[in-house]
Amino acid sequence: MYMYHVYILKSFKHNRLYVGYTTNVKRRLQEHNSNNFPKTFTYRGRPWVLVYCESFLDETDARKREKSLKNYGNVFGLLKKRIIRSLESDG
């Protein structure tokens, strides 16, 4: 059985956040930080740091959560308030 993860990455280089969805957070973070995908949104912001992750048993739930964080600013804003110290720290 797979677990589905919604994650937030932070680029301290550009002070930007990225929301994504995956079944393997470690592999996905490595991909975001690699040189293999130069045309992606995350390429220029490297290095990215994982600052938050939620896990789901159901893929539909994970995709809905990712969409809500990407499309509804108030949902994302409330989450950012909950993890404020993680967003400010660079490790």
C-alpha positions in Angstrom: 0.0 0.0 0.0 1.3 3.4 -1.0 1.3 6.5 1.2 0.7 9.8 -0.7 2.5 12.9 0.5 1.8 16.6 0.0 5.0 18.6 0.7 6.2 22.1 0.9 9.7 23.0 -0.1 11.5 26.3 0.5 14.2 28.0 -1.5 16.1 30.3 0.8 18.0 31.5 -2.2 14.8 33.1 -3.7 12.6 33.0 -0.5 10.0 31.0 -2.4 7.8 28.1 -1.5 6.8 25.1 -3.7 3.9 22.7 -3.0 4.0 19.3 -4.5 2.6 15.7 -4.2 4.5 12.4 -4.4 4.7 8.9 -3.1 8.4 9.3 -2.3 9.4 12.5 -0.6 13.1 11.8 -0.4 13.4 10.9 -4.1 11.3 13.9 -5.1 13.4 16.3 -3.1 16.5 14.9 -4.8 14.9 15.4 -8.2 14.1 19.1 -7.3 17.7 19.7 -6.3 19.3 17.9 -9.2 20.6 19.3 -12.5 18.4 16.9 -14.5 15.4 19.1 -15.0 16.5 22.6 -16.1 13.1 23.7 -17.5 11.2 23.2 -14.3 10.0 25.8 -11.9 12.2 24.5 -9.1 15.5 24.4 -11.1 16.6 28.0 -10.4 15.6 28.0 -6.7 18.0 25.2 -5.8 18.8 24.1 -3.2 15.3 23.3 -1.9 14.7 22.3 1.7 11.7 20.3 2.9 9.8 22.4 5.5 6.5 20.5 5.8 4.8 17.2 4.8 1.4 15.7 5.2 0.7 12.0 4.5 -2.4 10.3 3.2 -3.6 6.8 2.6 -5.9 7.9 -0.2 -4.4 9.4 -3.4 -7.6 11.5 -4.0 -7.3 13.1 -0.5 -3.6 14.0 -1.2 -4.4 15.5 -4.6 -7.3 17.6 -3.1 -5.0 18.9 -0.3 -2.3 19.8 -2.8 -4.8 21.6 -5.0 -6.3 23.5 -2.0 -2.8 24.7 -1.0 -1.9 25.7 -4.5 -5.2 27.4 -5.5 -6.6 28.9 -2.3 -4.4 31.5 -0.7 -6.2 31.6 2.6 -5.7 27.8 3.1 -2.0 28.2 2.3 -1.8 31.3 4.5 -3.2 29.5 7.5 -0.7 26.7 7.1 2.2 29.2 6.8 1.2 30.7 10.1 1.3 27.2 11.7 4.8 26.5 10.5 6.3 30.0 10.7 9.5 29.0 12.5 10.2 26.3 9.9 9.9 28.8 7.1 12.3 31.2 8.8 15.0 28.7 9.7 17.5 27.6 7.1 18.3 24.3 8.9 
